[in-house]
Amino acid sequence: MRAILRWLGLIILGLVAAAALIYVGDFAAFHLRGKPIDQVVVTRYMSAPLKNHKTELFYEGTGPAPCSRTLFPQSGMPPCWYLRRHPLAADNL
């Protein structure tokens, strides 16, 4: 039983280390390439909380949203691949 827990711990540690290395590599590539930023057209909605735990959405139109050409969010911007798959943006009031 101890051997199984030891191997499980090593596997989890390896996965965490691999994820950290991928993020650091993505961060370094983002800054070495001169912070590549793109724009994706998204549909924006404003959400306002109402009584009885309900929410009302107000259509704000479509427009470009800045994104980073990376795997993970960088410089406070979501990755472009994520915005292309999720073109609806809701801002809280």
C-alpha positions in Angstrom: 0.0 0.0 0.0 2.9 2.4 0.8 4.4 1.8 -2.6 1.2 2.6 -4.4 0.8 5.9 -2.4 4.4 6.7 -3.1 4.0 6.2 -6.9 0.8 8.2 -6.8 2.5 11.0 -5.1 5.4 11.0 -7.7 2.9 11.0 -10.6 1.0 14.0 -9.1 4.3 15.8 -8.5 5.3 15.1 -12.1 2.1 16.4 -13.5 2.3 19.6 -11.4 5.9 20.1 -12.5 5.0 19.6 -16.1 2.1 22.1 -15.9 4.4 24.6 -14.3 7.0 24.2 -17.0 4.5 24.6 -19.8 3.1 27.8 -18.2 6.7 29.2 -17.8 7.5 28.3 -21.4 4.3 30.0 -22.6 5.1 33.1 -20.5 8.7 33.2 -21.8 7.6 32.8 -25.5 4.9 35.5 -25.0 7.5 38.0 -23.8 10.2 36.9 -26.3 7.9 37.3 -29.2 7.2 40.9 -28.2 3.8 40.3 -26.5 1.8 39.2 -29.6 -1.7 40.6 -29.2 -4.7 40.0 -31.5 -8.4 41.0 -31.6 -11.5 38.8 -31.8 -15.0 40.1 -32.4 -17.2 39.2 -29.4 -20.9 39.8 -28.5 -21.1 41.8 -25.2 -23.8 41.6 -22.6 -24.2 43.4 -19.3 -25.7 41.5 -16.4 -27.6 43.2 -13.6 -28.7 41.4 -10.5 -32.4 41.7 -9.6 -34.5 40.8 -6.7 -35.2 37.1 -5.9 -31.7 36.2 -7.1 -32.6 36.7 -10.7 -30.3 38.3 -13.4 -31.2 40.5 -16.3 -29.0 40.7 -19.4 -28.6 43.8 -21.5 -27.3 43.5 -25.0 -24.4 45.9 -25.6 -23.5 45.0 -29.2 -20.5 43.4 -30.9 -17.0 44.6 -30.9 -13.3 43.6 -30.8 -11.8 42.3 -27.7 -8.0 42.1 -27.1 -6.5 38.6 -26.7 -3.1 37.1 -26.4 -1.8 34.4 -28.8 -0.8 32.0 -26.1 -2.0 28.8 -24.4 -2.7 30.5 -21.1 -4.0 34.0 -20.2 -1.2 36.5 -20.3 -1.1 40.2 -19.4 -4.7 40.1 -18.2 -6.0 39.0 -21.6 -7.6 35.7 -22.4 -6.0 33.5 -25.1 -7.3 34.0 -28.6 -8.2 30.3 -29.0 -10.6 30.6 -26.0 -12.3 33.8 -27.3 -12.9 32.3 -30.7 -14.6 29.3 -29.1 -16.6 31.5 -26.6 -17.6 34.7 -28.5 -20.1 35.8 -25.8 -18.8 38.1 -23.2 -20.8 39.0 -20.1 -19.7 41.9 -17.9 -21.1 42.2 -14.4 -22.8 45.4 -13.3 
